[in-house]
Amino acid sequence: MNDCIFCKIVRGDIPCHKVYEDDDVLAFLDISQTTKGHTLVISKEHFRNLLYVPKDILAKVMGAAQKIAQAQVASLGAKGVNIINNTNEVAGQTVMHFHVHVIPRYSNEDALRLEFNSNKIEKLSLPAIAEEISKEM
């Protein structure tokens, strides 16, 4: 896509601080740096989000994300890593080009806050929800 910022980075129209590259994947430092080393891993080919990425490309992106996470722990002294994908605006996706964030974590006081709370909705039927999802697969 001509107006996609990540496509422009892939083409070299916009510079980046490259961490990794192969035929299908490009990884570069996020300019926002939630924590030191925050890296974006993208498919070079434009896909709007995770829902549209072919499985072979998805596997390559996640393989690169794993290598980067391992390197962040080894070289930057990270104590953990969050690998995050936001799909669609409601989930926080702001660039409509498939990507994952590899965010090294150094302490519980990092700038990133993830909190999972149990859903308080009454009469939530886990078997029914599982069946709804499964029948679409």
C-alpha positions as CSV (number, residue, x, y, z in Angstrom):
1,M,0.0,0.0,0.0
2,N,1.3,3.4,-0.9
3,D,0.2,5.3,2.2
4,C,1.0,2.6,4.8
5,I,3.9,3.8,7.0
6,F,5.2,0.2,7.5
7,C,5.1,-0.4,3.7
8,K,7.1,2.8,3.4
9,I,9.7,1.5,5.9
10,V,9.9,-1.8,4.0
11,R,10.5,0.1,0.7
12,G,13.2,2.2,2.4
13,D,11.2,5.4,1.9
14,I,11.3,6.0,5.7
15,P,14.4,5.0,7.7
16,C,14.3,2.7,10.7
17,H,16.6,1.2,13.2
18,K,16.7,-2.3,11.9
19,V,17.1,-5.3,14.2
20,Y,16.3,-8.2,11.8
21,E,15.5,-8.8,8.2
22,D,14.9,-11.7,5.8
23,D,12.9,-12.1,2.6
24,D,9.5,-12.0,4.4
25,V,10.0,-10.2,7.7
26,L,11.4,-6.9,8.9
27,A,12.0,-6.0,12.6
28,F,12.9,-2.5,13.8
29,L,12.9,-0.5,17.0
30,D,9.6,1.2,17.8
31,I,10.1,5.0,17.9
32,S,7.9,5.0,21.0
33,Q,10.2,2.7,23.1
34,T,7.8,1.6,25.8
35,T,10.8,-0.1,27.3
36,K,14.5,-0.1,26.1
37,G,14.5,-2.4,23.0
38,H,10.8,-2.3,22.2
39,T,10.8,-3.9,18.7
40,L,8.2,-4.2,16.0
41,V,8.2,-7.3,13.8
42,I,6.2,-7.0,10.6
43,S,5.5,-8.9,7.5
44,K,7.1,-7.2,4.5
45,E,4.0,-7.9,2.5
46,H,1.0,-5.8,3.5
47,F,-1.7,-7.6,5.4
48,R,-4.2,-5.5,7.3
49,N,-3.9,-7.6,10.5
50,L,-3.5,-11.0,12.0
51,L,-6.8,-12.2,10.6
52,Y,-5.5,-12.0,7.0
53,V,-1.9,-13.3,7.3
54,P,-1.1,-16.6,5.6
55,K,0.1,-19.2,8.2
56,D,3.6,-19.5,6.7
57,I,4.2,-15.8,7.0
58,L,2.7,-15.8,10.5
59,A,5.1,-18.5,11.5
60,K,8.1,-16.5,10.1
61,V,7.0,-13.4,12.0
62,M,6.6,-15.3,15.3
63,G,9.9,-17.1,14.7
64,A,11.7,-13.7,14.3
65,A,9.8,-12.4,17.4
66,Q,11.2,-15.4,19.4
67,K,14.8,-14.7,18.2
68,I,14.5,-11.1,19.1
69,A,13.0,-11.9,22.5
70,Q,15.9,-14.2,23.2
71,A,18.4,-11.5,22.1
72,Q,16.7,-8.9,24.3
73,V,17.1,-11.1,27.3
74,A,20.7,-12.0,26.5
75,S,22.0,-8.6,25.4
76,L,19.8,-6.0,27.2
77,G,19.4,-7.9,30.5
78,A,15.6,-8.1,30.2
79,K,14.0,-10.3,32.8
80,G,11.0,-11.2,30.6
81,V,9.3,-10.2,27.4
82,N,5.8,-9.4,26.2
83,I,4.9,-10.3,22.7
84,I,1.7,-8.5,21.8
85,N,-0.5,-8.2,18.7
86,N,-3.4,-5.8,18.5
87,T,-6.0,-6.7,15.9
88,N,-8.4,-3.9,14.8
89,E,-8.9,-0.5,16.3
90,V,-11.0,-1.8,19.3
91,A,-8.0,-3.8,20.4
92,G,-5.6,-0.9,20.0
93,Q,-4.2,-1.4,16.5
94,T,-3.2,2.0,15.2
95,V,-1.1,1.0,12.1
96,M,-3.2,-1.2,9.8
97,H,-0.3,-3.4,8.7
98,F,0.2,-6.7,10.6
99,H,2.8,-6.5,13.3
100,V,3.8,-7.7,16.7
101,H,5.4,-5.8,19.5
102,V,8.3,-7.5,21.3
103,I,8.7,-5.6,24.5
104,P,11.5,-6.5,26.9
105,R,10.5,-6.2,30.6
106,Y,13.0,-5.2,33.2
107,S,10.8,-4.9,36.3
108,N,7.2,-4.6,37.5
109,E,7.6,-0.9,37.3
110,D,8.1,-0.7,33.5
111,A,5.9,1.7,31.6
112,L,3.7,-1.2,30.2
113,R,0.7,-2.3,32.3
114,L,-1.1,-5.4,31.4
115,E,-3.9,-6.5,33.7
116,F,-6.2,-9.5,33.2
117,N,-9.4,-9.4,35.4
118,S,-12.0,-12.1,35.6
119,N,-15.2,-11.3,33.7
120,K,-18.0,-10.6,36.2
121,I,-20.8,-11.3,33.8
122,E,-23.2,-13.7,35.4
123,K,-24.4,-16.8,33.6
124,L,-21.3,-16.9,31.4
125,S,-21.4,-20.3,29.7
126,L,-17.9,-21.5,28.9
127,P,-19.1,-24.7,27.1
128,A,-21.4,-22.6,24.9
129,I,-18.7,-20.1,24.1
130,A,-16.2,-22.8,23.2
131,E,-18.8,-24.4,20.9
132,E,-19.5,-21.1,19.1
133,I,-15.8,-20.6,18.5
134,S,-15.1,-24.2,17.5
135,K,-17.9,-24.5,14.9
136,E,-16.3,-21.6,12.9
137,M,-12.9,-23.3,12.7
